[in-house]
Amino acid sequence: MRVYLDNNATTRMDSEVLEAMMPFLTEEYGNAFSLHLFGRETGKAVLDSRIKIAQLLGVKPEEIIFTGSGTESDNIAIRGVAKAYRNRGNHIITSMIEHPAVKNTFKDLEQDGYEVSFIPVDKNGVVDLKELEKLIRPETILISVMHANNEVGTIQPIKEISEIAKSKKVLLHVDAVQSVGKIPVLPKELGADLLTFSAHKFYGPKGIGALYIRQGVRVAKVITGGGQERKLRPGTLNTPAVVGMAKALEIACKSCDEDIRREEELRDYFEKQILEKVPEVVINAKETKRLPGTSSVTFKYIEGESMLLSLSYSGIAVSSGSACSSDELQPSHVLLAMGIPHELAHGTLRFSLGKYNTKEEIDYTIEQVTKIVEKLRALSPLWNEIKK
Ligand SMILES: *Cc1c(COP(=O)(O)O)cnc(C)c1O
């Protein structure tokens, strides 16, 4: 059996999405920026997609720009605002649990002379609002906090954060790559000034992201070229992917309630069974609002990577830390920020469910996890010492 439980890393594209993209991968190949008939056809498809996405998010079509990925949207938003508002101040704030796309952008800006502060989180990975208030100073120009965390699923109190930001006249960027298409997201209701999302996390194509920029927010260009996407993301538009993204969001919004219910049910069943069948495990971020399909599990006295490989050998795909740091073999900065000790962080795996997972797959996973943990612990001198 092959079981894919790494839906926070990427998802399988919906066949309806491919179908919507097909004409633009074949006959309708015009450059959406061209004035002739070929360009007008694809230009119309891009406009329709922009309108559809804007409607689904409750924003204006002009407030959406298409980019090459979530990572690129994060960069354009953070660097663009930092540059545009530099004359007002050089202090920028983010949380300690951001995706590398945000975290490393802040670190890079720090090298460029910006002052960077990191908001701490509690044991469930929720940002500390009081600390955030203390961190804001007259020179603060931007706060960037993710909506839902990719490793543990924690959903942040974005509305409260935006109220703090507004009261201090600071802009708020939200990395919503893990929430758009999974739970309802309305940028205006959240109070985000800029908001990032990416199609391949909600059953759309890879290599296409988008950025919501509230009307009136200034973003300086960080990529130079032609006039596409309000000059903020120049380069020929990936028309098939734009069409695919709109279709994927439409499907996601239509089946959102049903997907949430199913994933939550499967996830809760999985966690209950694991807690019953496997001794010495901890489910992380369980006492707070989190994504419906994400389960972060710490297996004490286990090396996460060996368990990941054993599971993979059994046909089950999960992740340790975030996919982007998995080649570094460093314990996840997210788990460490939550106060989880190094050795436990090393024994933590992420199971991220999606709309295609079935009860049979979860039952098989529970069976394999139970077996593998027993096997690995039997080989662990520490475990044998403790169990004496
Ligand atoms: C996946 C992810 C990104 C990066 O998106 P890409 O489209 O893969 O570049 C950014 N932030 C979060 C929270 C993510 O999960």
The ligand as an SDF file (V2000), in Angstrom:
LIG
                    3D

 15 15  0  0  0  0  0  0  0  0999 V2000
    4.8930   25.5890    1.3930 C   0  0  0  0  0  0  0  0  0  0  0  0
    4.9430   26.8460    2.1570 C   0  0  0  0  0  0  0  0  0  0  0  0
    5.5520   28.0040    1.6400 C   0  0  0  0  0  0  0  0  0  0  0  0
    6.2610   28.0010    0.3090 C   0  0  0  0  0  0  0  0  0  0  0  0
    5.3800   27.8950   -0.7580 O   0  0  0  0  0  0  0  0  0  0  0  0
    5.9910   27.4380   -2.1890 P   0  0  0  0  0  0  0  0  0  0  0  0
    4.8770   27.6810   -3.1450 O   0  0  0  0  0  0  0  0  0  0  0  0
    6.3240   25.9880   -2.0530 O   0  0  0  0  0  0  0  0  0  0  0  0
    7.1670   28.2960   -2.4390 O   0  0  0  0  0  0  0  0  0  0  0  0
    5.5220   29.1470    2.3870 C   0  0  0  0  0  0  0  0  0  0  0  0
    4.9400   29.1900    3.5970 N   0  0  0  0  0  0  0  0  0  0  0  0
    4.3390   28.1080    4.1340 C   0  0  0  0  0  0  0  0  0  0  0  0
    3.6830   28.2170    5.4620 C   0  0  0  0  0  0  0  0  0  0  0  0
    4.3240   26.8980    3.4410 C   0  0  0  0  0  0  0  0  0  0  0  0
    3.7460   25.8200    3.9770 O   0  0  0  0  0  0  0  0  0  0  0  0
  1  2  1  0
  2  3  1  0
  2 14  2  0
  3  4  1  0
  3 10  2  0
  4  5  1  0
  5  6  1  0
  6  7  2  0
  6  8  1  0
  6  9  1  0
 10 11  1  0
 11 12  2  0
 12 13  1  0
 12 14  1  0
 14 15  1  0
M  END
$$$$
